[in-house]
Structures are given as structure tokens and as C-alpha cells.
Amino acid sequence: MANMGRFNVQALKDFQKELEKINNPQTINVFLESCAKELAARLFRMAVKRTPVGQYPKSSGKKGGTLRRGWTFSDGGNNAMDVRVNHYADTYVIEIVNPVEYASYVEYGHRTANGKGWVNGRYMMTLSEKDLNDIAPKILERKIKKFLGGVIS
């Protein structure tokens, strides 16, 4: 009969205990919320960076940047790590809004004041969302590896 070698059962039991720790629904929920918050923070930064700032002559007395400063999370904060995450079935939702009244016109475009021309949209949120969708798998993969890193090395 062939020699099977040695096998450390205790290491396997320790591994099972570590897996049970991360299989806790509360632990998983905290992890998923942190993923949602990181993605929301990145989307927020991208949208703010893409938002144009109005350029006005000094004599007008107007100051640009109202639209850019308008970006916020639905609960009023500007920090994604402090924002509340809403759960809908298996979906985690964080709303990013810009309540400035002309935000949608800058986002999607609008007719000129005299109605004879068209101003193209800047698509600050639309393009930012597309860019985030492109990089999200890498971000999430890195977070998952870090999350599982303590168990699987």
C-alpha cells in the first residue's frame, strides 16, 4: 500500500473557522456597503471634475462654480463614506444629485434663449457613469481580494 503522507487537519479546521467568520450576513453587508460607498465616491469626484465652471466678466459681479459646488448626495452630504446606503432587495443604492435648477440643461443640452440654436450637453454624470462602469470590475476585484486576504493567502 502506498504512503499517503502527512495531513494537518487542524489547518483545515482553522481555515473553516475563518470562512465562517466572513460568511456572517452582517460582515458581508458591511463589505458590500463599503464597495457601494467607494464606487459612489469615485462617481461623485468624476462628475464634479467634469462639471464646467461659468466664466463671467469681472464687471458682471457673477461668480462661476455654482453648478460644480451643487453636487451632493441625496442626504445632503459631500462625503460618500458618511452617506446612508439604501437597500432594495439585492441592490445597494446611493443617490448623487445636483439640485441646481439648470443642472439638467447643462447635462443634456438646451435651446438657446432666442430658441433658434442648440447648446450641446456636457454629460457630466452620463460620461462619469460610463467611465465608472469601465473601471468598477478592477476596483471591486481589488476590494474582494483584500476582503478575502485574511482567509486565503
N, C-alpha and C positions, 0 to 999 in steps of 0.2 A: 504494500500500500504506500502511496506517495505521501511525502511530508507536506502538510498544508501550511506550515509556517506559523508565525505568531499573529495574533489579532487582539488589539486593545479595545475591549468592549466599553471601557469607561470613557474613552474619547468619543465614541459614537453616542453614548448617553449624554455627555456634555453638549455635543452638537445638537441633539434632540431638544435639550432644555433651552438652548439659545434660539432655536427655531420657534419653540413655543412662546418665548418672550415676544418675538416680533409678530406672532400670529394673533396677538391681542387686538381686538377691534379698535380699542382706544388708541393704541400705538399706531395702527395703520391709519386711522382718521387724522391724527396729528401729522403724520408724514404726508398724507395727501393734501391737507390744508397748507402745509409748508410749500409743497410743489405749486399749488394754485397761487399762493402769495408771491412766490418768486417769479412765476410767469406773468402775473399781473403787474408786478413792479417793473419788469422789463418792458412790457407793453406800454405802460404809463410813460416811462422815460423816452421810448421811441416816439410816441405821439407828441409829447411836449417838444422834443428836439425838432420834429418835422413841422411844428406849427409856426406859421410866418408871424413876424412882428411888424406891425404897421410903421411905416416911415412917414413922419409928418414934418413940415417945415417948423422951425422954432417959433415963428410968428403965430402959428395956429393955437398954441397952448395945449395941444393934444400930446399924450404920451402913448407910445406903442407898447404892446405886450399884454394887453388885457386878455386877448384870446389865449395866449400861451399860459398866462397865470390862471386861467379859468379851469384848467384840467384838475379834476379831483375824483375821489372815489365816492360812491353813492352815499356813504355815511358821512361825507364831508371832510375826511382826512386826506392828507397828501402822502402818507407813508403806508405802503402796502403791507408791511409787517404788523401794523396796528389795526388793519381793517378787518371787518367781520366777513367771514365766508359763509354764504348761504348754501344749504344743501337741498337739492331737489332730486330725489331718488338716488341715482349713482352719479350725479353731476354736481360739481362744486362751482359756484358762481361768485365772482367779484365784479361789480359794475364800475366801469370807468366812465365818467360823464364830463361834459363841458356845458354848463348851463348858460354860457354867454349867448345872448339871443341870436347872434348872427353866425354861430359856430357851424350850423348845418349848411349855410350858404357858402362858407369858405371850404367846407369839406367836399361838397358835391357840385359846387358851381351855381351860378345865378345869372339872371338877366341884368344888364346894366340899368342904371337909373332911368334913362330915356326909353328903355325897352327895345332898342334896336341892335344891341350887341349881346354877347355872352362872355362871361368870365369863367374860365375853366376852374374846376375844383382842385384843391390841393391834396385831398385824400390823405390827410394826416393819420387818421385812425385806420382807414382801409389798408393803406400800404404797410403801416406798422403791424397790423394783424397778420398780413401775408408774410412779412419778414419773420415774425414770431413763430408762425406755423412751420417755417422752414428750419428754424434752429431749435424748436422745442424738443424734438426727439433726442438730440445730443444733451441738452440741459437735463432732461428727465433721466436719461441713461446714467449720467454722472451722479445725480442725486440718488438713484436706486443703488448704484454701486457703493456709494458712501453709506447708505442705509443698511445694506447687507454686509458691508465690510467688516463689521464686528463679528458677524457669524461665519461668513465664508471668506477665508483669506487665501 
